[in-house]
Amino acid sequence: MQYVDKFTNKEITLLRKLAEQVYALSQRNCESEKMRLWTQHNDLKTNRPPIFIDPENGWKEIMPDNVLECTHPLARDWEFMLRRHIYQATVLKDDRVTPDCFEIPYLFTDTGWGVELHKRGGEHGGAYKILSVIEDYNKDFEKLHFPQFIIDFEGSDQLLIQAQELFRDIIPVRRYQSWWWSLGLTWSYIDLRGYEEFLCDFILEPENVHRMMTFLCDGNLKCIDWLEENGLLFANTGNHYVGSGGLGYTDTLSSVPGQQNVLTSEMWGFVESQETVSVSPETYGEFIFPYHRKLASRFGLNCCCCCEPFESRWNYLKQLPGLRRVSCSPWSKREVTEELLGKNYIA
């Protein structure tokens, strides 16, 4: 399969020009200062917090389709990526480090949990409703199986080589793959069960909540084991997004940023459960936390929480092994946050 070979001369010229701009920005003196700040921040050695702006779906408004000039789908993806780096460095001007390399992921799919997921809505990144595919635990649970990664190694290598040829004299190109964002499990639970059913399960099907959480946790652990055993994990200890709002720079872990074939103990982990914002701390502690703790125990450092408030769950969360970064909701009270986290965690 060919990728870059199908780019037009106009697309190639544009991508090379954008890559030149990104690399030039990455060589500014302020970039090394930002790296140092993030490292000190993550290692609890400074009181100065870095500023990190992530527009998330807002990028679609900042950079709508009519801004992009490329027409080939892959060329458009790369153009969007490069333009984002330039916009971040020249307009947002936060402490996000401008990358000094162009990272190519693996081409892969996974087999999922054994059933086809269904949802209504969700167009253009909007809200959606999950339709339950595990309607009856006794009848439907046996349909589930652990997911497996299917990696196109040949196509991945070809894509990497072609990207290296395209940017060969402009910006270094390397392999980097982040296999997951969160290991929080409740997102996957809801994809299978539906949100209303998920919340009702705590009362009506408590034994099946543990059954499902055990299954999801074991499935994730099996995937992690397979990636680790096959040398497919990359160190997220450099200019890599970790947790729910920050970069992974740290001297606490021994891995070299971006290094392949690392152990989970040399990486940042992340668990969250935004979907349980409306349940009691005790419910979280009984049904969710034991599985979060099991997953977090695999990693050298950990982040927790996202949009859910952490304060009421702190007695549980502080037991997570290697916990370093705690996401604080916009509704968190600063005085409570300072009292609970002190100087032992990143808020």
HUGILIN-V859840 format. One record per backbone hydrogen bond with DSSP energy under -1.0 kcal/mol. NH is the residue of the N-H (numbers start at 1). CO is the residue of the C=O. E is the energy in kcal/mol with one decimal. If there is no record, write none. Layout:
# HUGILIN-V859840
NH CO E
NH CO E
This chain:
# HUGILIN-V859840
6 3 -1.7
7 4 -2.2
12 8 -2.5
13 9 -2.5
14 10 -2.2
15 11 -2.7
16 12 -2.2
17 13 -2.0
18 14 -2.5
19 15 -2.5
20 16 -2.0
21 17 -1.7
22 18 -2.3
23 19 -2.6
24 20 -2.3
25 21 -2.3
26 22 -2.0
28 25 -1.4
31 28 -1.3
33 29 -1.3
34 30 -2.1
35 31 -2.1
36 32 -2.1
37 33 -2.3
38 34 -2.6
39 35 -2.3
40 36 -2.5
41 37 -2.7
42 38 -2.9
43 39 -1.7
44 41 -1.5
45 40 -3.2
58 55 -2.9
59 56 -2.0
60 57 -1.6
61 58 -1.4
62 58 -2.4
63 59 -2.9
67 64 -2.2
68 65 -1.0
76 72 -2.7
77 73 -2.0
78 74 -2.4
79 75 -2.6
80 76 -2.7
81 77 -2.2
82 78 -2.6
83 79 -2.7
84 80 -2.0
85 81 -1.9
86 82 -2.0
87 83 -2.7
88 84 -2.8
89 85 -1.9
90 86 -2.2
91 87 -2.6
92 87 -1.9
93 88 -1.8
95 51 -3.2
102 172 -3.0
104 174 -2.7
109 150 -2.2
111 148 -2.0
120 129 -2.7
122 127 -2.1
125 122 -1.2
126 123 -1.6
129 120 -2.6
131 118 -2.5
133 192 -2.3
134 192 -1.8
140 136 -3.5
141 137 -1.5
143 140 -1.8
144 141 -1.7
145 113 -2.2
150 109 -3.1
152 107 -3.0
153 151 -1.4
156 152 -2.3
157 153 -2.5
158 154 -2.3
159 155 -2.4
160 156 -2.2
161 157 -2.4
162 158 -2.4
163 159 -2.3
164 160 -2.3
165 161 -2.0
166 162 -2.2
167 163 -2.4
170 167 -2.4
171 167 -1.8
174 102 -1.9
176 104 -1.8
183 270 -2.3
186 184 -1.4
189 185 -2.3
190 186 -2.4
191 187 -2.0
192 188 -1.5
193 189 -2.4
194 190 -2.6
198 194 -2.0
199 195 -2.2
200 196 -2.3
201 197 -2.0
203 200 -1.4
204 200 -3.1
205 201 -1.9
209 205 -1.6
210 206 -1.6
211 207 -1.8
212 208 -2.7
213 209 -2.9
214 210 -2.6
215 211 -1.9
216 212 -2.8
217 213 -2.6
218 214 -2.7
219 215 -2.3
220 216 -2.2
221 217 -2.4
222 218 -2.2
223 219 -1.8
224 220 -2.6
225 221 -2.7
226 222 -2.2
227 223 -2.4
228 224 -2.6
229 225 -3.0
230 226 -1.6
231 228 -1.4
232 227 -3.0
235 259 -2.6
240 238 -2.3
242 246 -2.4
248 238 -1.1
248 240 -1.3
250 237 -1.0
258 235 -2.2
259 256 -2.7
261 233 -1.1
262 233 -1.4
266 263 -2.0
267 264 -1.9
269 301 -2.5
271 303 -1.7
276 273 -1.7
277 274 -1.5
279 276 -1.7
284 280 -2.3
285 281 -2.9
286 282 -2.0
287 283 -2.6
288 284 -2.2
289 284 -2.7
291 288 -1.0
292 288 -1.7
293 289 -3.0
294 290 -1.5
295 291 -2.0
296 292 -2.9
297 293 -1.7
298 295 -1.7
299 296 -1.8
300 264 -1.2
300 267 -1.2
301 267 -1.6
302 322 -2.5
303 269 -2.0
304 325 -2.0
305 271 -1.7
313 310 -1.3
314 311 -1.4
316 313 -1.7
317 313 -2.6
318 314 -2.5
319 316 -2.1
320 317 -2.4
323 320 -1.4
324 302 -2.9
325 302 -1.8
326 346 -3.0
327 304 -2.5
332 329 -2.2
337 333 -2.5
338 334 -2.8
339 335 -1.6
340 336 -2.5
341 337 -2.6
342 338 -1.8
344 341 -1.7
346 324 -3.5
